[in-house]
Amino acid sequence: MRKQGEPPAKDPHSFAQYTCDLCSTPHPVSELRQCVLCGRWACDACWKEDLYTCRSCAGLIKIHSLTGKG
């Protein structure tokens, strides 16, 4: 987990790219979003717009809602 506002990790193979915390692909920082729950940085492929979270947290939210404990 990352703290809110903590920058994404730089891609070690490029000069101006950053790494998606979920799929480890390089992207410009403008293409990454920080999850409001865990703080991970996610690219468009790893982002769930409907919940404004990364796909990992979105999956946990869905599982939690299915168990009826929320």
C-alpha positions as CSV (number, residue, x, y, z in Angstrom):
1,M,0.0,0.0,0.0
2,R,1.1,3.5,-0.7
3,K,0.3,6.7,1.1
4,Q,-2.0,9.1,-0.6
5,G,0.0,11.6,-2.6
6,E,3.1,9.3,-2.8
7,P,4.4,9.3,-6.3
8,P,4.4,6.3,-8.6
9,A,7.6,4.2,-9.1
10,K,9.8,5.2,-12.0
11,D,10.2,2.7,-14.8
12,P,13.8,1.6,-14.6
13,H,14.0,1.1,-18.4
14,S,12.8,4.5,-19.5
15,F,13.5,8.2,-18.7
16,A,10.0,9.6,-18.3
17,Q,7.8,6.6,-17.6
18,Y,6.3,5.3,-14.4
19,T,5.2,1.8,-13.5
20,C,1.6,0.6,-13.0
21,D,1.6,-1.1,-9.5
22,L,-0.8,-3.8,-10.7
23,C,0.4,-4.9,-14.1
24,S,4.0,-3.4,-14.0
25,T,3.7,-1.8,-17.5
26,P,5.3,1.6,-18.1
27,H,3.2,4.7,-18.7
28,P,3.5,8.5,-18.5
29,V,2.5,9.7,-15.1
30,S,-0.5,11.4,-16.7
31,E,-1.9,8.0,-17.6
32,L,-1.9,6.7,-14.0
33,R,-4.4,7.2,-11.3
34,Q,-3.9,6.6,-7.6
35,C,-6.5,4.3,-5.9
36,V,-8.3,6.1,-3.1
37,L,-8.3,2.9,-0.9
38,C,-4.8,1.3,-1.2
39,G,-2.8,4.1,-2.8
40,R,-1.5,2.0,-5.7
41,W,-1.0,3.6,-9.0
42,A,-3.1,2.0,-11.8
43,C,-3.1,2.4,-15.6
44,D,-6.4,2.5,-17.6
45,A,-6.4,-1.3,-18.0
46,C,-6.2,-1.7,-14.2
47,W,-8.6,1.0,-13.2
48,K,-12.3,0.6,-12.3
49,E,-13.9,4.0,-13.0
50,D,-17.3,3.0,-11.5
51,L,-15.7,2.6,-8.0
52,Y,-12.8,5.0,-8.5
53,T,-10.4,2.3,-7.3
54,C,-7.8,-0.1,-8.8
55,R,-9.1,-3.4,-10.0
56,S,-7.7,-5.2,-6.9
57,C,-9.7,-3.0,-4.5
58,A,-12.8,-3.2,-6.8
59,G,-12.7,-7.0,-6.6
60,L,-12.6,-6.8,-2.8
61,I,-15.5,-4.4,-2.7
62,K,-17.5,-6.7,-4.9
63,I,-16.7,-9.8,-2.8
64,H,-17.6,-7.8,0.3
65,S,-20.9,-6.7,-1.1
66,L,-21.8,-10.3,-2.1
67,T,-21.2,-11.6,1.4
68,G,-23.8,-9.1,2.8
69,K,-21.4,-7.6,5.3
70,G,-21.4,-4.1,4.1
